[in-house]
Structures are given as C-alpha cells and as structure tokens.
Amino acid sequence: MIHRMVSSAVVRRTEQWFVRQGAPTMIEGYGFRSHVLPRMLPALTFVAVGSFAWLVLLRSAGLPRWVLLGVIVAVMVAAWVLLSVFVRRLPEFSRRATVLVLVAYAAMPIIVPLLQIVVDDEITAPGAVEIENEWIALVWFVVFFGLVFLGTMLATTYGLGSLLRGAIRHVIADLRNSVHLLGRALPPMLFVTLFLFFTGELWQAMDKLPWPRVSLVVLLFAAITVLAAAARLRDEIGRVEQDLRPEVLAVACKGTPLAHVEITEPLPPRKLNGRQNRNLLVMLAIRQLVQAAVIGLALFTFFVVLGLIVVTPEIAEQWIGEPAKESWLGVPQAMLRNATLFAAFGSMYFSVTSMSDAEHRRQFFAPVLEKVERTLEVRAVYLDVRERAQA
C-alpha cells in the first residue's frame, strides 16, 4: 500500500486540487453544507449586492450614472474576491450559518422590491394597476433569484466554472486537433451534405424557420453528442478503475499534492456514486462540446463562404420563391441558418466519430479521456491516504 505517512494537510490540498480540476464530487463526504454552500457564497453575494446596487442606481441623483455604475461594479467584484478568499479557508458552514445564509438570500427578492417602493417618491397612492404591476414584478424577482440559486448550486456542485476555464485553456489545442480532424472527415461528409445545401426546399424552410427553432435543432445535436459521450464513459470508467497499478498511480499523481506519496502495491478499485458519475460525464461532455464548437465554427465559415460564392441573390430568390430576407450582415438569413444547421450536424458527426472510429479515437478522443482517467487514479490514492491519515 502507501508506506509514507502523510498529514491531513496533504488530504486538504488534494481536495482543493479536485476542485480546481472541476471534479469536486471526488471529495469524500462531499455535501451541500460542507462544500457546496461555502463556494456558492461569493456568487450569491454578488447577486444580492447587485440588486441593491441597481436600486441605488435607479434613485441616484447628482453624480453621472456611469460613475455610479463603475463604483457598483467595483464593489460587487471586490465582494466576490474577498468572499472567495474567505471560503477557501473555511472548511464548512455550521448549521446556524447555513440557515442564516439561506434565510438572508431568500429574503432578498422581497426586501429589494419593498425598499424600491418605499424610496419611490413618485408613488403616493398607487391604484389597482400599479399594485398589480408591482406584484408581477415581485414574482419575477423571486423567480430570478430562485433560478440564480439553482444554477449556482448545480455549477458549484459539478465544478462547471473550473471545467469551462480548463476547456478554454485547451481551445488552441482543440483547434489544432479539430483542423486535423476536419481535413480527414470533411470530404466524406461533404459527399453526403454538399448537394443538400443547394436544395431549394431546404432554403425555403430555413427562410421561414425562426432562429429559436434553429437553436433547438442545434441543442438536439448537442444532446446526441452528450448521450454518445455518456455511453462511452461507462466503458472507460470500468476499464480505468481496474487499472490501479503502482506505476500508473505514480504517473497520475505527478504535479498533485500526492506526488511524493510512495505507492508499492495496487490499490483496490473504489465504486463511484451517481453524483460522481455525473461529474465525470459533465467533465467529458464539456470537453467534447468545446471541441465540437470549434469544428462547428469552421464548418459554418466554410458553408457561408461557399454560399457567398455560388448562391447569388437571383438564385436565392428562385429557390425561396420570393426575395430572400437579409440579415444584419447583409447576407440572406436562409444562408446563415443553412450553414448553422450543417455546422451543427457536422460537429455531432465528428464528435461521435472521434469516439467510435479506432483511428480517430486514438488521435482525438484519447487525450480528452486522459483527464478523466487521471482524476480516477488520483482519487484512488487520495482515499487510501485519507483513511491512513484518519487512522
């Protein structure tokens, strides 16, 4: 097993490493009060301070509003930074602190509108219409705060902020891989889709299809990509959990707080719970979606350039049956929607191919899995070290 005794400080630093890697659920005993709510506090405070600041901005007089807006933004950012430093040093909230934070946040969407009514000098005896509008505004304010809380909780629970930052850092590498993949897979895909791009019926449909519906189609392709990643992830987790040899674990722990831990024997596999499996799925899905977005951008550019070269306004009018509706870019909206549709399809095609085709998997999907594999391997060492530190 692990021969060198380590302190609980190493365990604590490893838990912080999991948070930075976007896999906070790998922390043993991970819970809402102990880990999620403290890290939510900066974002919740940011929203609360922003709501009060908006009220001050609406009632300001004398100073230019852009000056007050700059001061408000500075105060909000300062509150975020200070609280972020504070919660890093706080292991968990007590039960009383948890109740206090939740009650204070729940009261904000009611206190702020009431304060706005009190300080409003123009409202002296509001009629039925004003009262009804105020109640509608209050309900929307409550809904907004509730959605912010739910979104912040999910993002914090699964480390979406860290995952997005990591995905952005890999954009250049993903772009390089995507260009390579685009060069390999574009010819066969164009063989299927190129003639569809010049179909009059499709241009008619895209000319009348609103952008929200086009967005739903893009989300549908993204969902298929995530489902494919989830299916592949189940197989990969089973393979990685059985490969916990000392040499593999030693390589995985390099650059982590467990780098100096001596491992001499294989460690037993540790079962993942549902939340941890979802966290790994989110980690894999974000990397796949970022890569798909880069590929989609390249495909979108290709189809727009192709349309500008081949499809003249007269041809577009003949296909659509009427003059094409122009976008703010000065090109037909049908062309942009067609390009978006084929770019989304191409991104899904590339993502699924990179996970299923052996050659594409080795070149483009294997690097994406490395982070998942390393997280599981470090977790095995972390759990063993934690048990020995508490012994």
CORZIJO-V164735 format. One record per residue. N is the residue number from 0. SS is DSSP state (helix for helix, strand for strand, loop for the rest). PHI is phi in whole degrees, -180 to 180 (none if undefined). NEAR is the number of other ideal C-beta (glycine too) atoms within 12 Angstrom. Layout:
n=N ss=SS phi=PHI near=NEAR
n=N ss=SS phi=PHI near=NEAR
//
This chain:
n=0 ss=loop phi=none near=23
n=1 ss=strand phi=-100 near=30
n=2 ss=loop phi=-88 near=15
n=3 ss=loop phi=-82 near=19
n=4 ss=loop phi=-72 near=19
n=5 ss=loop phi=-125 near=30
n=6 ss=loop phi=-86 near=18
n=7 ss=helix phi=-67 near=19
n=8 ss=helix phi=-64 near=14
n=9 ss=helix phi=-66 near=27
n=10 ss=helix phi=-63 near=31
n=11 ss=helix phi=-64 near=26
n=12 ss=helix phi=-67 near=27
n=13 ss=helix phi=-67 near=38
n=14 ss=helix phi=-63 near=37
n=15 ss=helix phi=-66 near=27
n=16 ss=helix phi=-64 near=31
n=17 ss=helix phi=-60 near=37
n=18 ss=helix phi=-63 near=34
n=19 ss=helix phi=-66 near=26
n=20 ss=loop phi=-82 near=36
n=21 ss=loop phi=80 near=36
n=22 ss=loop phi=-130 near=43
n=23 ss=helix phi=-66 near=42
n=24 ss=helix phi=-69 near=35
n=25 ss=helix phi=-73 near=41
n=26 ss=loop phi=-69 near=36
n=27 ss=loop phi=-69 near=27
n=28 ss=loop phi=77 near=19
n=29 ss=loop phi=-64 near=29
n=30 ss=loop phi=-148 near=19
n=31 ss=helix phi=-66 near=25
n=32 ss=helix phi=-73 near=24
n=33 ss=helix phi=-83 near=23
n=34 ss=helix phi=-132 near=35
n=35 ss=helix phi=-79 near=32
n=36 ss=helix phi=-60 near=32
n=37 ss=helix phi=-58 near=31
n=38 ss=helix phi=-79 near=40
n=39 ss=helix phi=-78 near=36
n=40 ss=helix phi=-55 near=38
n=41 ss=helix phi=-59 near=30
n=42 ss=helix phi=-68 near=33
n=43 ss=helix phi=-65 near=36
n=44 ss=helix phi=-66 near=33
n=45 ss=helix phi=-58 near=29
n=46 ss=helix phi=-69 near=31
n=47 ss=helix phi=-65 near=33
n=48 ss=helix phi=-64 near=30
n=49 ss=helix phi=-64 near=27
n=50 ss=helix phi=-67 near=31
n=51 ss=helix phi=-65 near=26
n=52 ss=helix phi=-65 near=29
n=53 ss=helix phi=-64 near=26
n=54 ss=helix phi=-64 near=26
n=55 ss=helix phi=-64 near=24
n=56 ss=helix phi=-64 near=25
n=57 ss=helix phi=-67 near=21
n=58 ss=loop phi=-102 near=21
n=59 ss=loop phi=-73 near=19
n=60 ss=loop phi=-149 near=12
n=61 ss=loop phi=96 near=8
n=62 ss=loop phi=-74 near=15
n=63 ss=loop phi=-61 near=12
n=64 ss=helix phi=-67 near=18
n=65 ss=helix phi=-68 near=12
n=66 ss=helix phi=-68 near=14
n=67 ss=helix phi=-63 near=22
n=68 ss=helix phi=-64 near=20
n=69 ss=helix phi=-63 near=16
n=70 ss=helix phi=-65 near=20
n=71 ss=helix phi=-63 near=27
n=72 ss=helix phi=-62 near=20
n=73 ss=helix phi=-63 near=16
n=74 ss=helix phi=-66 near=23
n=75 ss=helix phi=-64 near=28
n=76 ss=helix phi=-66 near=20
n=77 ss=helix phi=-63 near=19
n=78 ss=helix phi=-62 near=26
n=79 ss=helix phi=-61 near=26
n=80 ss=helix phi=-66 near=17
n=81 ss=helix phi=-63 near=19
n=82 ss=helix phi=-69 near=26
n=83 ss=helix phi=-63 near=23
n=84 ss=helix phi=-65 near=14
n=85 ss=helix phi=-66 near=17
n=86 ss=helix phi=-72 near=30
n=87 ss=helix phi=-65 near=21
n=88 ss=loop phi=-93 near=13
n=89 ss=loop phi=-101 near=22
n=90 ss=loop phi=-65 near=21
n=91 ss=loop phi=-165 near=24
n=92 ss=loop phi=-88 near=25
n=93 ss=loop phi=-73 near=15
n=94 ss=helix phi=-62 near=14
n=95 ss=helix phi=-67 near=11
n=96 ss=helix phi=-66 near=20
n=97 ss=helix phi=-63 near=24
n=98 ss=helix phi=-63 near=15
n=99 ss=helix phi=-63 near=16
n=100 ss=helix phi=-65 near=30
n=101 ss=helix phi=-66 near=23
n=102 ss=helix phi=-67 near=14
n=103 ss=helix phi=-63 near=21
n=104 ss=helix phi=-69 near=33
n=105 ss=helix phi=-65 near=19
n=106 ss=helix phi=-81 near=20
n=107 ss=helix phi=-60 near=33
n=108 ss=helix phi=-67 near=30
n=109 ss=helix phi=-99 near=23
n=110 ss=helix phi=-68 near=23
n=111 ss=helix phi=-63 near=30
n=112 ss=helix phi=-62 near=30
n=113 ss=helix phi=-66 near=19
n=114 ss=helix phi=-64 near=21
n=115 ss=helix phi=-63 near=26
n=116 ss=helix phi=-69 near=24
n=117 ss=helix phi=-66 near=14
n=118 ss=helix phi=-86 near=18
n=119 ss=loop phi=-78 near=17
n=120 ss=loop phi=-73 near=10
n=121 ss=loop phi=-78 near=12
n=122 ss=loop phi=-95 near=15
n=123 ss=loop phi=-111 near=9
n=124 ss=loop phi=-140 near=8
n=125 ss=loop phi=-65 near=15
n=126 ss=loop phi=-87 near=11
n=127 ss=helix phi=-65 near=10
n=128 ss=helix phi=-66 near=10
n=129 ss=helix phi=-64 near=17
n=130 ss=helix phi=-64 near=15
n=131 ss=helix phi=-63 near=13
n=132 ss=helix phi=-63 near=17
n=133 ss=helix phi=-65 near=23
n=134 ss=helix phi=-67 near=19
n=135 ss=helix phi=-63 near=15
n=136 ss=helix phi=-62 near=21
n=137 ss=helix phi=-64 near=23
n=138 ss=helix phi=-63 near=17
n=139 ss=helix phi=-64 near=16
n=140 ss=helix phi=-66 near=28
n=141 ss=helix phi=-64 near=24
n=142 ss=helix phi=-62 near=15
n=143 ss=helix phi=-61 near=22
n=144 ss=helix phi=-64 near=31
n=145 ss=helix phi=-65 near=20
n=146 ss=helix phi=-66 near=16
n=147 ss=helix phi=-63 near=28
n=148 ss=helix phi=-63 near=30
n=149 ss=helix phi=-64 near=18
n=150 ss=helix phi=-64 near=20
n=151 ss=helix phi=-65 near=28
n=152 ss=helix phi=-65 near=24
n=153 ss=helix phi=-65 near=23
n=154 ss=helix phi=-64 near=26
n=155 ss=helix phi=-73 near=33
n=156 ss=helix phi=-60 near=31
n=157 ss=loop phi=-106 near=37
n=158 ss=loop phi=63 near=38
n=159 ss=helix phi=-65 near=29
n=160 ss=helix phi=-61 near=28
n=161 ss=helix phi=-65 near=29
n=162 ss=helix phi=-66 near=36
n=163 ss=helix phi=-67 near=23
n=164 ss=helix phi=-62 near=18
n=165 ss=helix phi=-65 near=26
n=166 ss=helix phi=-65 near=31
n=167 ss=helix phi=-65 near=20
n=168 ss=helix phi=-64 near=17
n=169 ss=loop phi=-97 near=25
n=170 ss=helix phi=-60 near=21
n=171 ss=helix phi=-63 near=15
n=172 ss=helix phi=-65 near=22
n=173 ss=helix phi=-64 near=37
n=174 ss=helix phi=-63 near=21
n=175 ss=helix phi=-64 near=20
n=176 ss=helix phi=-66 near=34
n=177 ss=helix phi=-67 near=36
n=178 ss=helix phi=-63 near=23
n=179 ss=helix phi=-62 near=23
n=180 ss=helix phi=-64 near=34
n=181 ss=helix phi=-62 near=36
n=182 ss=helix phi=-66 near=19
n=183 ss=helix phi=-83 near=21
n=184 ss=helix phi=-103 near=33
n=185 ss=helix phi=-63 near=28
n=186 ss=helix phi=-56 near=12
n=187 ss=helix phi=-66 near=17
n=188 ss=helix phi=-68 near=29
n=189 ss=helix phi=-66 near=23
n=190 ss=helix phi=-61 near=11
n=191 ss=helix phi=-90 near=16
n=192 ss=helix phi=-104 near=28
n=193 ss=helix phi=-61 near=22
n=194 ss=helix phi=-72 near=12
n=195 ss=helix phi=-66 near=22
n=196 ss=helix phi=-63 near=34
n=197 ss=loop phi=-102 near=25
n=198 ss=loop phi=-89 near=20
n=199 ss=helix phi=-62 near=23
n=200 ss=helix phi=-61 near=16
n=201 ss=helix phi=-68 near=26
n=202 ss=helix phi=-67 near=34
n=203 ss=helix phi=-63 near=23
n=204 ss=helix phi=-65 near=23
n=205 ss=helix phi=-70 near=36
n=206 ss=helix phi=-68 near=29
n=207 ss=helix phi=-103 near=20
n=208 ss=loop phi=-79 near=23
n=209 ss=loop phi=-71 near=15
n=210 ss=helix phi=-61 near=19
n=211 ss=helix phi=-58 near=11
n=212 ss=helix phi=-71 near=17
n=213 ss=helix phi=-63 near=27
n=214 ss=helix phi=-63 near=17
n=215 ss=helix phi=-64 near=17
n=216 ss=helix phi=-64 near=26
n=217 ss=helix phi=-62 near=30
n=218 ss=helix phi=-64 near=18
n=219 ss=helix phi=-64 near=18
n=220 ss=helix phi=-64 near=33
n=221 ss=helix phi=-64 near=29
n=222 ss=helix phi=-65 near=21
n=223 ss=helix phi=-63 near=26
n=224 ss=helix phi=-62 near=39
n=225 ss=helix phi=-65 near=29
n=226 ss=helix phi=-63 near=22
n=227 ss=helix phi=-64 near=30
n=228 ss=helix phi=-65 near=36
n=229 ss=helix phi=-64 near=24
n=230 ss=helix phi=-63 near=19
n=231 ss=helix phi=-70 near=30
n=232 ss=helix phi=-64 near=34
n=233 ss=helix phi=-59 near=20
n=234 ss=helix phi=-67 near=20
n=235 ss=helix phi=-70 near=31
n=236 ss=helix phi=-64 near=32
n=237 ss=helix phi=-62 near=17
n=238 ss=helix phi=-72 near=19
n=239 ss=helix phi=-69 near=31
n=240 ss=helix phi=-65 near=28
n=241 ss=loop phi=-90 near=20
n=242 ss=loop phi=-111 near=23
n=243 ss=loop phi=-119 near=31
n=244 ss=loop phi=-73 near=20
n=245 ss=helix phi=-59 near=24
n=246 ss=helix phi=-67 near=16
n=247 ss=helix phi=-69 near=25
n=248 ss=helix phi=-68 near=36
n=249 ss=helix phi=-64 near=28
n=250 ss=helix phi=-66 near=22
n=251 ss=helix phi=-66 near=34
n=252 ss=helix phi=-83 near=34
n=253 ss=loop phi=-64 near=19
n=254 ss=loop phi=82 near=16
n=255 ss=loop phi=-116 near=31
n=256 ss=loop phi=-61 near=28
n=257 ss=loop phi=-96 near=38
n=258 ss=loop phi=-63 near=23
n=259 ss=loop phi=-97 near=21
n=260 ss=loop phi=-79 near=35
n=261 ss=loop phi=-88 near=20
n=262 ss=strand phi=-119 near=32
n=263 ss=loop phi=-117 near=16
n=264 ss=loop phi=-134 near=18
n=265 ss=loop phi=-62 near=22
n=266 ss=loop phi=-97 near=34
n=267 ss=loop phi=-72 near=15
n=268 ss=loop phi=-66 near=21
n=269 ss=loop phi=-113 near=25
n=270 ss=loop phi=-74 near=15
n=271 ss=loop phi=-95 near=28
n=272 ss=loop phi=-87 near=17
n=273 ss=helix phi=-62 near=11
n=274 ss=helix phi=-65 near=24
n=275 ss=helix phi=-68 near=32
n=276 ss=helix phi=-62 near=26
n=277 ss=helix phi=-65 near=25
n=278 ss=helix phi=-63 near=39
n=279 ss=helix phi=-67 near=43
n=280 ss=helix phi=-65 near=34
n=281 ss=helix phi=-62 near=36
n=282 ss=helix phi=-59 near=44
n=283 ss=helix phi=-71 near=45
n=284 ss=helix phi=-65 near=36
n=285 ss=helix phi=-64 near=37
n=286 ss=helix phi=-63 near=42
n=287 ss=helix phi=-67 near=46
n=288 ss=helix phi=-70 near=36
n=289 ss=helix phi=-65 near=34
n=290 ss=helix phi=-64 near=42
n=291 ss=helix phi=-65 near=45
n=292 ss=helix phi=-65 near=32
n=293 ss=helix phi=-65 near=35
n=294 ss=helix phi=-64 near=45
n=295 ss=helix phi=-61 near=35
n=296 ss=helix phi=-63 near=26
n=297 ss=helix phi=-66 near=32
n=298 ss=helix phi=-67 near=39
n=299 ss=helix phi=-60 near=30
n=300 ss=helix phi=-63 near=21
n=301 ss=helix phi=-61 near=28
n=302 ss=helix phi=-70 near=38
n=303 ss=helix phi=-66 near=30
n=304 ss=helix phi=-62 near=17
n=305 ss=helix phi=-62 near=23
n=306 ss=helix phi=-66 near=34
n=307 ss=helix phi=-65 near=21
n=308 ss=helix phi=-77 near=14
n=309 ss=helix phi=-96 near=16
n=310 ss=loop phi=-91 near=31
n=311 ss=loop phi=-83 near=16
n=312 ss=helix phi=-57 near=21
n=313 ss=helix phi=-66 near=12
n=314 ss=helix phi=-65 near=20
n=315 ss=helix phi=-62 near=32
n=316 ss=helix phi=-66 near=21
n=317 ss=helix phi=-66 near=17
n=318 ss=helix phi=-68 near=30
n=319 ss=helix phi=-78 near=30
n=320 ss=loop phi=95 near=16
n=321 ss=loop phi=-161 near=16
n=322 ss=loop phi=-57 near=16
n=323 ss=loop phi=-68 near=32
n=324 ss=loop phi=-75 near=26
n=325 ss=strand phi=-91 near=18
n=326 ss=loop phi=-89 near=19
n=327 ss=loop phi=-69 near=9
n=328 ss=loop phi=-84 near=13
n=329 ss=loop phi=86 near=14
n=330 ss=loop phi=-116 near=25
n=331 ss=strand phi=-59 near=33
n=332 ss=helix phi=-63 near=30
n=333 ss=helix phi=-60 near=42
n=334 ss=helix phi=-64 near=39
n=335 ss=helix phi=-65 near=33
n=336 ss=helix phi=-71 near=38
n=337 ss=helix phi=-61 near=43
n=338 ss=helix phi=-62 near=38
n=339 ss=helix phi=-64 near=35
n=340 ss=helix phi=-63 near=36
n=341 ss=helix phi=-72 near=42
n=342 ss=helix phi=-66 near=38
n=343 ss=helix phi=-65 near=36
n=344 ss=helix phi=-64 near=33
n=345 ss=helix phi=-63 near=42
n=346 ss=helix phi=-63 near=38
n=347 ss=helix phi=-64 near=37
n=348 ss=helix phi=-62 near=33
n=349 ss=helix phi=-65 near=44
n=350 ss=helix phi=-64 near=45
n=351 ss=helix phi=-68 near=31
n=352 ss=helix phi=-63 near=31
n=353 ss=helix phi=-65 near=40
n=354 ss=helix phi=-94 near=37
n=355 ss=helix phi=-106 near=20
n=356 ss=loop phi=-72 near=20
n=357 ss=helix phi=-62 near=13
n=358 ss=helix phi=-68 near=16
n=359 ss=helix phi=-65 near=27
n=360 ss=helix phi=-62 near=22
n=361 ss=helix phi=-64 near=16
n=362 ss=helix phi=-88 near=23
n=363 ss=helix phi=-122 near=36
n=364 ss=helix phi=-94 near=34
n=365 ss=helix phi=-58 near=21
n=366 ss=helix phi=-61 near=25
n=367 ss=helix phi=-68 near=39
n=368 ss=helix phi=-76 near=29
n=369 ss=helix phi=-59 near=22
n=370 ss=helix phi=-66 near=31
n=371 ss=helix phi=-65 near=43
n=372 ss=helix phi=-62 near=32
n=373 ss=helix phi=-64 near=34
n=374 ss=helix phi=-62 near=43
n=375 ss=helix phi=-67 near=42
n=376 ss=helix phi=-70 near=40
n=377 ss=helix phi=-65 near=42
n=378 ss=helix phi=-62 near=44
n=379 ss=helix phi=-61 near=42
n=380 ss=helix phi=-68 near=46
n=381 ss=helix phi=-59 near=41
n=382 ss=helix phi=-65 near=34
n=383 ss=helix phi=-67 near=38
n=384 ss=helix phi=-64 near=40
n=385 ss=helix phi=-63 near=32
n=386 ss=helix phi=-63 near=21
n=387 ss=helix phi=-74 near=22
n=388 ss=helix phi=-69 near=25
n=389 ss=helix phi=-88 near=15
n=390 ss=loop phi=-73 near=12
//
